[in-house]
Amino acid sequence: MAKRILIISSSPRRKGNSDTLCDEFMRGAIEAGHEVEKIFLRDKRIEYCTGCGTCSVHNKPCPQKDDATGVIDKMVAADAIVMATPVYFYTMSAQMKTLIDRCCSLYTKMSNKDFYFIATAAEEDKKLMERTIDTFQGFLDCLENPTIKGVVLCAGAWHVGEVKDNPAMSEAYEMGKGIR
């Protein structure tokens, strides 16, 4: 049965390394017969959470008029969510963190989701990239029954295109192709 897959690319560079891995994941998932949509956060206007409590305390829609609600609605509707980020100072991009912070209004509706994470870094040591996955795990700890189905860590990719000769390309493709 085809799944609805949402890919969230938080690279500030179009066709950057993490965004390229998103495309490989998407290629595999489409070949496997799934419905896939990719959102490029750079193209969205998502403001910081102001902590006003409108959504979390008063159970009303977020008063901010930006693109966050549309993205979060797609996260709620998806069967599987791919979150991809370049690693900056050993954690996710500001674009990704800003989106996660805005999930406060609907995070309780993000139950039983499969998650896939993609991270790229100039750093050669993959172990140092695990902090980024730990930060994603902090988000998942707030959700009901999430499952991490796969992680691709691509070390040693800084400049645009350096990912193309990295084994992470085939890992991302196979991860997308292997969704059941």
N, C-alpha and C positions, 0 to 999 in steps of 0.2 A: 504494500500500500504506500502510495506517495505521501511524503511528509512535506509540510510547509516549513521551509528553512529561511531564517532571516540572518543575513551576514551584516555585521556592523563593523565597518572599517574606520578606524580612528586616525589613520595616518594623515598628517597635514600635507603630505605630498601625493598627488595623484600619480598612480603607478609606482609609488614608493615600494619598499621591500615588503612590508606587511600587507599592503594593498595588493601586491602581485600574488602573494600567497592566498589571499582571499579569492582571487580570480581562479587560482588552481583548485582550491576547495570547491568553488562553485562549478567549475568544469566537471569535476568528478561527480558532484551531487546531481547535476543535470543529466549526465550520462546514465546515472543510476535511476533516473525517472522521477526525481523530486522537483517540487515547485520551489524555486529559489529567488529571493530578492536580496539585493545588496544595497545597503545605505552607506553613503560616504559622508561621515559626520562633518567633514570640512564644508560640505554644501548646505549644511543645516545651521540655522540660528538657534542655539540652545543656550539660554542664560543660566547663571548659577542659581542654585536653590537659595532662597532668602530666609528659610527657616520660619516663615510666617505662620505655619500651622494650619493654613486653610485646608490642605488636603489631609494631613495626618491627624489633626485634632478635631476639625469640624466636618471631615468626610465630604468636602466639596471639591470641585475641580480646581486645579492650580490656576491662580489668577494671571499668571504670566502668559502673554500671548506670543508664543514662539513655536518652534517646530518640535519641542520635546514631547508633547502629548501625542502627536502623530506617530513618532518613533516608538514610544512606549506602548501605544495601542497595538502596533505591529509586533512588538515583543510578546505581548499578552496572547495574540492570535497565533503565534508561531508554535510549531511542535519542537523545533530545535533552533537554538540561537548560537551563532558564531560571533565571538567577540575578538577582534584583532587589533593589536596595538604595537607601535614601536615602543621600545623601552627607553625611557628618559630617566636618568638618575635612579636606575634600578626599580622603576615602577611604571605603571601605565601612563599613557599620554593624558594631558589635561582634558582633551576632548572626551575621552572615554570616561574619566572620573566625573566630569560634569554631568554626563548623561546618567551615570549610575546614581549620582546624588539626586537627580530629578525623578528617579523611579520611586521615590517615597510614596507618591500618591497611589500607585497601582501595584506595588510589589507583592501584596497579598494575593493578587490575581495571577501571578506568575508561578503557578504550581505545576509540578510534574513535567518540568522542561528538561530537555537534553541540552547540555552546553558543550561547546567546543571552543578552545582558546588557541589563538595564534599570537606569538610574540617574536619580534625581531630586535636584534641589538648589535651594535658595533663590537661590543664585548665578546671575546672569544670563549669565555667560560660560561657554559650553560647553567651551571649551578647558581651563578649570580642572578640569573633570570628568574629563578624560582620565586623570588620576592614578588615579582609581578603576578605570578599565578596565585600566590598567597593573598594578594589584594583582591583578585577576582573571587577567591574562596570566601573572603569576608563578605562580599556581596551575596554570594550563594547561601551563606549561613543565615541570611535574613529571609530566604525564600522557603516555600514549602516543597519538600521532596525533589530538589534539583539533582541532576546526575551529570557529572563530568564524564563525557564520552570520549574525549580526546584532547590532546595538547600537542601543538607543534612549537618547538623552540628553535629559532634560527639564529645561531650565534655567528658573529663575524661578518655581518652585513650592515654596512653603514651607508655607503653611497648608493644612489638609485641604481638598480640593476645588479648589485652584487649578490642578490639572492638567487639569481638565475642558475648559477653553478653549484648551488647548495643542495644537499639531500633533502632539505625541508620542502623543496618544490614537489618532489614525488610524495613525500609524507602528507602534504596538504591535499594533493589530488586523491591519494588513496583514502585519506580520512573522509573526504566528501563522497567518494565512490562507495565507501563501506557503510554508509548510513542505512540502517534497517528500521 
